[in-house]
Amino acid sequence: MVSNGHHNVPKYPEYPGSYSGKFLHSHDFKGVDESWRDKRVLVIGGGNSACDISVEAARMTKTVHMSMRSPQWFFPKFIFGQPGDVFAARSKWLPRKLRQYGLKFLVKLIQGPYSRYGLPENTTLPLTNHPTLNSDLMDYIRHGRIKPRKAIKSWSGLTVEFVDGSKEDFDIICAATGFWTIFPFFDEDFINFKNLTEVPLFKKMMHEKYENLYFIGLFQPLGCIWPLADYQAKIACLEITGKYRRPQDMKSAIDHEVKNPHFNFTPGQRHAVEVDYHLFRKELKGELKKAGVDIGKSPAGNKKLYKNFADDLLRIKVS
């Protein structure tokens, strides 16, 4: 069972020239300390790590610049007083396209056009790329604490040139540019997913040829990873004990899965293992049901269940 994760080998950006200031990847970022105070900071990327680092750094510096190569969808962490994923889950019964257009309308309603923030407008629908959740970013941009910039063209010494021709000097650059999907303990001739835009695994866990090889947690969900990784581990254990049988034609099953993603994710290595939490959960529950294991409904939000559990704990404590 391979469970080493896919956020452990940094993907470093490459540009003409060389940079002489302090350079680090988000993988190495452990927080902002006094050495960052009043420094000129550039963060490369527009994903969750890039936004979190930019916001944190902006509390110590005068202005943080964010260089984005492509448009992103930025969602607030809370919508109408609820966590974003909880709010989104309430619309999971709607057709996918309708959900996407609904999210687009809602984000535009809450935030307004991205052009007002100096951000590139996203022409794709929400959920076609991994969303960025940050409630502080837009506020920091409007107050001038974070300044969006175009993609980088080149760098020399401390000077960075952007594709729009503008130049700026920076003391610190942090690249939040993602990770490679690499398994250093396997020969590349055996398993090599590094540059793939579609990972050929059944339910993101089973290989076509090797029946005793399982990948657990090798997916990027629009939601929480842990319950789904738990389901994958259950399926693997059920097959090992002879209670689950994988599809006979694994090649066809994998091809069908690859050609029918949960959403029309934008192409690229970034979305090679992207899944929708609720759709993937339903699929994994279906596989478990084939082995006679019925997970049932999630207990989340069941006040009666938690009240009974709390009462039991109280009785134990009193006794």
N, C-alpha and C positions, 0 to 999 in steps of 0.2 A: 504494500500500500504506500503510494507516493503522496506525502502530505507536506512537502517542503515549501509550499506556497509559490506565488508567482510575482511577489513584490520584493525580491531579494537581490536581483542583479541589475544595477542601475543602467539606464540607457542615457549616455552622454551625448549632448548635441555637438555638432562639428560645424565650424564656420571658417572661412579664410582668415589667415592671420593668427595671432596668439594674444591671450589675455594675461596681464601680469598682476592683477589684483587677487583678492581672496575669492576662490571659486569652490563651490560645493554643490553636491546633488541633494535633493530633498531626502534621500535615503540617509544622509549623514547629518541632517538637521536635527538638533536636539533642543532647540530653543534659542531665544534672543537674549544675549547678556550685554554687559556694559560695553563690550568691544564693538557692538553695533550702533551705539548711540551717535546720532547725528552723521552717520555714514551715508554715502550715496549708494542705494541698494537697487539692484535690478533682479526681478524674479522672472524666469522664463517658463511659460506655460499658463494654462487657464483652467486647469482641473482643480480638484478639491485640495490637494496639497499646495498648489501654487497660491490659491486664494487664502488658505489658512496661514501660510507663511507670510504672505504680503500683509495681511491684517495684523498679525503679531508684530512684524517688523515695523509697521507704521506707527506703533505705539512708542518706539524708541528713536525713530528717525524723522526727519522733516517731511520727506516724501519718498514713497516706494514706487518704482516704475515696474509695470507688468508687461512683458512682451508676449503677445499671442499670435501664433501663426495662423490659426483658424478660429472662426466664431464658436462660441459655446452657449449652452443654455444654463443660466444661473437661476436657481430656485431658492427661495427663503427656506430656512429650516422649519419654520412654523407657518402654517396657513390657517387662518381663522382660529387661532389658538390651539391647533393640533399639530403634532409632528408631521412633516411633509409626507412621509411614507404612509402614515396612518390615514391622512386625508386622501391620498391617492388610492389607497386600498378600497375606499368606499365606492370607487367608480370602476372596480375591476370587472364588473358584470357588463359594462358597456363594450361595444365593438372597439377594437384597438384603434382604428383611425379616429373614431369619435373621441376616445380618451385623449389622443394626441392633440387634436384640434381644441379640445376643451382646456387642456393644460396650456396650450399656446395662448389662448384667449385670456386665461386667468393670469398668467405671468405678465402679459402686456398690460392688463388692467391694473395689476398691483405695482409694477415697476415702470411702465411706460416704455417707449422705444429705446433700444440700447444706444442709438445714435446720440441721445441726450447725455449719455455718460461717456461718450468717446469710444464706445465699444463697437466692434463690428456686428452688424445685424446678422442673425442666424436665419438662413433661408430654408433650412431643413426643419422637419417637425420635431418636437420634443420626444425624447426616448429613442431617437435614432442614433444618438451618441450618449455616452455616460454623463448624466447630469452632474452639475456642480452645485452643492448645497452650501450656501453661506449667507447668513442674515446681515453681516456687517459690511460686505464688500461694496455694495452700491452706496451705502451711507458714507464710507470712507472715500469713494471716488468723488461723490458730490461735494465733499468737504475739502477736496484737494490733497488728501493724505495718500491716496493711491492714484497713479497716473497711468492709464492704458497706453501702450506703445505698439507699433507694428512689429512684424517679424524682424529678426536680426539678419543683416546682410553680411557684416564682417566685424572683426574687432582687432585692435592694435594697441598694446599697452593697456591703459585704463579706458581707452576710448572705444565706444560701441557705435557702429553705424547701422541704422535701420533701413529697411527697404524703401521708405519714403524719402530717404536722403538726409534725414535728421541725424545728429550725432550728440553723444552725451558721455561724460566720464562717470565711471562707477567704481566705488571701492570694494563692493561685495556683489557677487553674482551667485544666485542660487538657481540651479536648473531643476525644475519640477517636470521632467520630461519623460517620466514613465520608466518601465522596467522591461527586461527581456524575459521570455519564458524559457528558462534554461534548467537542465538537470545535470549538474556537474558529475554526478555519480554514474551516469550512463554514457556509453560510447555514442558519439553523434551518429554513427552508422546504425545504431540500434533505435534510439529515440532522439529526434531533433525537431522541436516545434518553434525554434527561435524566430524564424522569419515568416512563419505561416500566418495567413489572415483568417484561416478556418482550421481549427484543431479537430482532427478526425478521430473523435472518441464518441462512443455511444453514451448518452446522458452525461457527457463531459467526464466520463470515468473509465470506460471499458475500451480496450484496444481491439482492433479487428483480429489480429493474429495471436496475441499472447493472453491466454485465458487466466493466467495466474498473476496478472498485472493490473492494479487498480490505481486510479488517480482520485484522490479525495480532496475536494475544495479547489479544483483547478477550473474555476469559473469566476466571472465578475458579475454579480447580480445587481439589478436595480432594486436594492433592498438589502436585507441582512443575509450574511453567508452561513452563519452557524447552524440554523435548523436544516438547511439544505445539505450541508456537508454531513450532518448527522444521518440524514436519510440515505445518502450515498454509502456511508459506512455500514448502515444496516443492510443495504442491498448486497454489498460485498460479502458480509458475514453470512447472509442467507445463501448466497451462491456457494461459498466455501463449504457450508454444512449440507449442501445438496437440496435446499428448500426453494431455491430460485433458479430459473433457467433463462439464460439470455436468448435473444433472437437467434434463430438458426442461420439466417442470412445476415450476418453482421455488417457486411459491406453495404447492402441495400439500406439497412436501418441507419447506418451512419450517414450515408449519402442523403437520405431523406431528411435527417435532422439538420445537416449542414445547409441544405438547399431551402429549408423552411425555418429560418430564425424567428424568434418571438416578435421582433420588429425588424424593419429594414435598416439594420445598423449600418452606419457609414463604413466603407471599406477601410481596411488597414489592420495592422497587427494589434492596435489598441483594443479592438472589439472582437478579437479572435475567440474569446471565451465569454462574451457578453450574454447574459440571460435576463429574463424578467422574473423577479422573485415568485410571483403568484403562479404564473404559467409553469415555471420549472418545478415548483413545489407540487403542483397538480400532477405533472408527469411522473415525478419520483414516487408520489403516493400511489399512482397507478401501477408502477412496477412492483412496489411493496405488496399491493393488493393481489397481484398475480401469485405471490408466495403465501397468500393467506393472512397477511398482516394488514389490518385496517387501522390506520393512524387516527381516523376520525377528525373531528373539528378541533381547531386550536382552542385551548382554554383561555387565551388572552382576552381580557375584558369581561370574563365571567365572574361577576361580583359574588354570586352565590358560592361558587367553587372556592374562591379565595377566603370568603368569610368562614366557611366550614373548616378550611385549612388553618386559619388564624385561631378559631375556637379550639381545635385539636392541640395546637401548640400551647395555648393558654392552659388547657387541662393538664398537659404534660408538665408544664412549669410549676403549676400549683401542687400537683401530686409529688 
